[in-house]
Amino acid sequence: MSSIDQPGSGSKASVWTGRILSSLAILLFLFTGSLSLLKPAVAAQGFAHYGYPGGDLARIAVVEIACALVYAIPPTSVLGAILLTGYLGGAVATHVRVGEPPYLAMVVGIVVWVGVFLRDARVRAVIPLRRAPAR
């Protein structure tokens, strides 16, 4: 059994909070990626607004969905969080380039990492938020 979601690796409440936050992020990425693949007029207009060629819509949507799926699989969730961070970095850069606030992409990135932090003891071990007790 891996250290992910083990009892004793965190309180039940924090593990479930992490699962819920991660699930919300996964659903968001799958929803927006799926909309882009279906190519509704709104998605195509939004894509053009940001200055991307229409032919890139499907490729970017596939990358978004693939990153979300890697994040959804517990053994690869840290890799997925890293990939989604890169994807969201592109979203932040795109919003800044067109003069829009990038806050939503930044908040989603924070939710991705808080979710994996709360449910994965390995991440908490690498990123401790409190000091180790004095010996």
N, C-alpha and C positions, 0 to 999 in steps of 0.2 A: 504494500500500500504506500502510495506517495505521501508527501507531507501536505498535499493540497487537501483542504477541507477535513483534516483529521480532527477528531475531538481532542481538545487540549492544545490545539494549535491556535486557538483564539476562542473567544466566547461565542456561544451559539448566535447571539444577537449580531455580533460583528460579522460572522461568517455569512449569515443570512442577509445582512445589509449589503455586504459585498456581492453576493449572488444577485440580489435585486438590482443594484446599480449596474453590474455587468450585463445583466439581462436587458435592462433599459437601453444601454449603449448598443448592444448587439441588435436589438430590434430596430433602433434608429438607423444604424448602418444598413441593415438588410432592407428596410423600408425605402430609404432614399436611393440605395443602389438598384432595387427592383423598379422603382419609378423611372429611373434613368434608362434602364434596359427596355422598358416598355415604350420609351420615347414619347411621352405625352407632350403636347405643345408647350405646356408650362415649363417642363424640364429643359426642352430645347431652347426656349427663350431665355431662361436663366443661364444656361450654358453660354449662349451667345453674349449675354450681358457681361459675363466675366472675360470675354475675349478668347474663348477656346473654340477651335474648329468643331463643327458638328460631328465630324467623323471620329473624334476622340471620345465622344460621350459613352459609347459602349465599352471601350477599353478602360476608362476610368471607373465606370460602374462595376466592371468585373474585378478590378483591383480592390475596390471598396468592399465588395461582398467577400472576396477571398480573405482579406485581412480580418474581417469580422468573423468569418468561420474559423480562422486560425485562433483568434481570441476566444471563441466559444468553446474550444476543446481544452479541458483543464490542463493536460500535460504541456500544451503549447500556448497557454494563455499569456505568458510573459512575452514570448516572441510576438504574439498577436498585438499586445499592448505597445510594443516597440514599433511594429509596422503601422498601427493606427496612429501613433504619435507622428510618424513621418507623413502619413496621409493628411492628418489634421494640420501639420506644419504647412503643407501646400495650400490648404484651405485658408489658413491665417494669412499667408502671403498673398493669395488671390484677393481676399477682402481688403487688405491694406493697399494693394495695387490699385483697386478701383475706388478707394476712398471710403470704404464702409468699415464700421467697427468689427473687429474680429472676435468679439467676446464669446459668441455662441460656440465657435470651434474650440476656443480655449477652455470653456467650461466642459464641453464634451470630453476633451482630453484629460481634464482633471477627474471627471467621473470614471473614465476608463481606468486610470491608475489607482484611484481610491478603491474602486471595485476589486481590482486584482490584489491590492494591498490588504484589504480586509479579509479576503478569502484564501490567501496563499501565505503560509508561514515562511516560505523561502524568501518572498519579497520583503516581508517584515523583518527578516533576519539581515537582509542586505541594506534595507533602508530603515534603521531604527529611529523612531521618533522620540524616544526617551533615553536617558543615560542608563548605562548598565549599573547595577547596584555596586557600591563600594565593597571591596573584600576586606 
